[in-house]
Amino acid sequence: MKKLEKSFTYLFVAILAMLFISCTMKGYYTIDTYNSKGMKLNNYNMIAEGTGIYTSRNGSCLTFPGSTIIIKDSKTGEELKSESPYKCPGKEPFTIPPFMPLNEINFNNLNYMVAYKGADKIQSIHEYTTNNEPIDNWTTLLSIYYVSKSNLQEYIEFLNNNSRSKPYFTKIVNNQAYVQIIFPVTQKTPYIETSIQKIFSDTKCKGLVNYSYSKKYASETSIDIIKNESNRILELLEKDNWIPICE
């Protein structure tokens, strides 16, 4: 009988706690997810109402185990100290770049915003589009790749040994390389695509950082026109002052 009374007591306390939370958790809150380097992982603005923060938080933890959740009042911007920061259970399974990738890039007089983030055990990738173009239907694309445990010579050899990605121009200066590639038309890609890459090789980064610009051209576009524009973009990449600062 005492055990039953104790169970009812616990249940009553739990119900009171839930009622208290539901009364105090009013309004809208932003839920943002960060890795151990402080990099924001969610590409979109996640907003939850009231106790809906728990559903959103748990969903983020399933997607990004080992991450940290920050919850703020959407109006005031104040952090909800009773629930934030929240450390998700588990370990970060993905490669974390040893530098802080950009969320926004101004390049070639255009403003690029992060459209996609991804990672696996070897590499991480940030891709940027302009004019709100979706990642699966871009016209021009900026990318920042990080590949761990890789070196510059191996990467250049890999490109040269692949007939489709073999560069028509390669220049290596100190710990940086510049590469220009033209991908021909195929059945799956009925357009010409260029890739102009600036590759950083720094021992502190423990891998390669590839900062690249890509563009799609109609299949009938003259190769001379494409190469002339690629040369102009290469000059912009050479002058660009962004570098990955690895700790």
Order of alpha helices (4+ residues) and beta strands (2+ residues): alpha-beta-beta-alpha-beta-beta-beta-beta-beta-beta-alpha-beta-beta-beta-beta-alpha
